[in-house]
């Protein structure tokens, strides 16, 4: 292989490696964002559940069902 051909092959290999690294980083970021969104939704669901339970207890107290 000539020097020019070897150099082009080396550069192509470097570009491929850099592209794979960037793709991997993007996938990690997407995974982290999805995980964060899932946690936020779970927190929101727990808060909503607690509010609903509180409202239910308040209604039971007002109507005398808990007595």
Contact map, one row per residue, 1 for C-alpha under 8 A:
1110110000000000000000000000000000000000000000000000000000000000000
1111110000000000000000000000000000000000000000000000000000000000000
1111111000000000000000000000000000000000000000000000000000000000000
0111111100000000000000000000000000000000000000000000000000000000000
1111111110000000000000000000000000000000000000000000000000000000000
1111111111000000000000000000000000000000000000000000000000000000000
0011111111100000000000000000000000000000000000000000000000000000000
0001111111110000000000000000000000000000000000000000000000000000000
0000111111111000000000000000000000000000000000000000000000000000000
0000011111111100000000000000000000000000000000000000000000000000000
0000001111111110000000000000000000000000000000000000000000000000000
0000000111111111000000000000000000000000000000000000000000000000000
0000000011111111100000000000000000000000000000000000000000000000000
0000000001111111110000000000000000000000000000000000000000000000000
0000000000111111111000000000000000000000000000000000000000000000000
0000000000011111111100000000000000000000000000000000000000000000000
0000000000001111111110000000000000000000000000000000000000000000000
0000000000000111111111000000000000000000000000000000000000000000000
0000000000000011111111100000000000000000000000000000000000000000000
0000000000000001111111110000000000000000000000000000000000000000000
0000000000000000111111111000000000000000000000000000000000000000000
0000000000000000011111111100000000000000000000000000000000000000000
0000000000000000001111111110000000000000000000000000000000000000000
0000000000000000000111111111000000000000000000000000000000000000000
0000000000000000000011111111100000000000000000000000000000000000000
0000000000000000000001111111110000000000000000000000000000000000000
0000000000000000000000111111111000000000000000000000000000000000000
0000000000000000000000011111111100000000000000000000000000000000000
0000000000000000000000001111111110000000000000000000000000000000000
0000000000000000000000000111111111000000000000000000000000000000000
0000000000000000000000000011111111100000000000000000000000000000000
0000000000000000000000000001111111110000000000000000000000000000000
0000000000000000000000000000111111111000000000000000000000000000000
0000000000000000000000000000011111111100000000000000000000000000000
0000000000000000000000000000001111111110000000000000000000000000000
0000000000000000000000000000000111111111000000000000000000000000000
0000000000000000000000000000000011111111100000000000000000000000000
0000000000000000000000000000000001111111110000000000000000000000000
0000000000000000000000000000000000111111111000000000000000000000000
0000000000000000000000000000000000011111111100000000000000000000000
0000000000000000000000000000000000001111111110000000000000000000000
0000000000000000000000000000000000000111111111000000000000000000000
0000000000000000000000000000000000000011111111100000000000000000000
0000000000000000000000000000000000000001111111110000000000000000000
0000000000000000000000000000000000000000111111111000000000000000000
0000000000000000000000000000000000000000011111111100000000000000000
0000000000000000000000000000000000000000001111111110000000000000000
0000000000000000000000000000000000000000000111111111000000000000000
0000000000000000000000000000000000000000000011111111100000000000000
0000000000000000000000000000000000000000000001111111110000000000000
0000000000000000000000000000000000000000000000111111111000000000000
0000000000000000000000000000000000000000000000011111111100000000000
0000000000000000000000000000000000000000000000001111111110000000000
0000000000000000000000000000000000000000000000000111111111000000000
0000000000000000000000000000000000000000000000000011111111100000000
0000000000000000000000000000000000000000000000000001111111110000000
0000000000000000000000000000000000000000000000000000111111111000000
0000000000000000000000000000000000000000000000000000011111111100000
0000000000000000000000000000000000000000000000000000001111111110000
0000000000000000000000000000000000000000000000000000000111111111110
0000000000000000000000000000000000000000000000000000000011111111111
0000000000000000000000000000000000000000000000000000000001111111100
0000000000000000000000000000000000000000000000000000000000111111100
0000000000000000000000000000000000000000000000000000000000011111111
0000000000000000000000000000000000000000000000000000000000011111111
0000000000000000000000000000000000000000000000000000000000011001111
0000000000000000000000000000000000000000000000000000000000001001111
